[in-house]
Amino acid sequence: MTRVWLERWEWACCGDPFAVGDEVDFGIPSRTPHPAMADMLTPELISTVDAIESHHESEFTDRVRGRVVAVHAITHEITERRTLRRPGHGAPPDAVMPADGEEWPMNRLELGNGVFAGSQPSRYVTESVPVPHSATLESVGGVGVAPEPLPALQPGHALAGWFVDVDES
C-alpha cells in the first residue's frame, strides 16, 4: 500500500472526484514531505506519507497507480490573527496608507445615472494560521464526490487535505 498526500487547495481547483474502490493515477513530484507539511502534521502522521500528489506543475514521470483502499480527511486547528493592512500586504503595493482614523479609499465602478458598484477594504487583514502538530484523521468515502464526504468541521478547524491509501498491485 502507498499513502499519497493530496493538498486541499490544489485538489479543489481541478482534481477529479473519486471514491474508495476507484482506480486512480496520481502524478508525484516528490516522495519527501515538504517542511511546511511537517509543521502541520504530527511526527507520527508525517512518517506515514509515501508520496506527494500534484497536477499543476507539469507531467510527472513518477506515478502512483492503483485502487483506492482508504481515504482520510486531514483537519487541523487554526487561529485567526488580525493585522493592519499595509501597502503590498493585502493592499496594492503602490497604495498610500490612510491616516489613523481614516478608511481605505473606495474602489468604484460608475454604472451611470448616479449608480455605482464599489468596495472598500477593511483596515485589517484576517489570516488563518495553522496550529503546529494539531492534525487529525477522519475516514471518508472519497474526495470531491457528491455529496461531499467531508468531516464536520468545528470552529477553529480547517480541512488541509487527504491521505489516500492506494493498492498498487
LINRAUR-V955084 format. One record per residue. RES is the residue in one small letter. PHI is phi in degrees with one decimal (none if undefined). Layout:
# LINRAUR-V955084
RES,PHI
RES,PHI
This chain:
# LINRAUR-V955084
m,none
t,-119.6
r,-96.1
v,-112.9
w,-91.5
l,-115.3
e,-78.8
r,-57.9
w,-62.0
e,-70.8
w,-71.0
a,-64.2
c,-66.6
c,-156.9
g,-84.3
d,-83.4
p,-64.9
f,-153.4
a,-130.7
v,-56.4
g,100.3
d,-77.3
e,-87.1
v,-130.5
d,-142.7
f,-105.1
g,-80.4
i,-121.1
p,-79.7
s,-154.0
r,-106.4
t,-116.2
p,-60.8
h,-69.8
p,-54.5
a,-63.4
m,-67.3
a,-64.9
d,-67.4
m,-81.0
l,-78.6
t,-75.8
p,-56.3
e,-65.9
l,-70.8
i,-62.1
s,-70.7
t,-92.3
v,-80.7
d,-99.8
a,-158.1
i,-113.6
e,-87.2
s,-153.4
h,-139.3
h,-107.7
e,-75.9
s,-172.0
e,-83.3
f,-102.0
t,-78.8
d,-78.6
r,-132.6
v,-119.9
r,-125.6
g,159.2
r,-97.3
v,-72.7
v,-104.8
a,-163.5
v,-133.1
h,-125.2
a,-75.5
i,-107.3
t,-112.5
h,-147.2
e,-76.7
i,-133.4
t,-119.0
e,-105.1
r,-128.0
r,-99.6
t,-127.2
l,-65.5
r,-68.6
r,-126.7
p,-54.3
g,87.2
h,-127.7
g,94.7
a,-133.3
p,-54.7
p,-58.1
d,-93.9
a,-69.4
v,-100.5
m,-65.3
p,-66.8
a,-65.1
d,-53.2
g,91.0
e,-100.2
e,-95.5
w,-64.1
p,-64.6
m,-79.3
n,-86.7
r,-121.7
l,-123.9
e,-72.2
l,-103.1
g,99.6
n,56.0
g,76.8
v,-102.1
f,-143.0
a,-112.0
g,-155.3
s,-145.4
q,-136.0
p,-68.5
s,-70.0
r,-72.4
y,-122.4
v,-110.7
t,-101.5
e,-109.0
s,-97.0
v,-110.6
p,-65.2
v,-86.1
p,-57.1
h,55.0
s,-111.4
a,-70.2
t,-133.7
l,-106.2
e,-142.0
s,-64.6
v,-134.3
g,-83.7
g,171.5
v,-126.3
g,73.4
v,-87.3
a,-98.1
p,-70.2
e,-57.6
p,-86.4
l,-84.4
p,-68.6
a,-74.1
l,-83.8
q,-85.4
p,-55.2
g,84.6
h,-125.8
a,-141.4
l,-81.1
a,-99.5
g,167.7
w,-137.9
f,-95.6
v,-118.2
d,-91.0
v,-118.6
d,-88.8
e,-90.1
s,-66.3
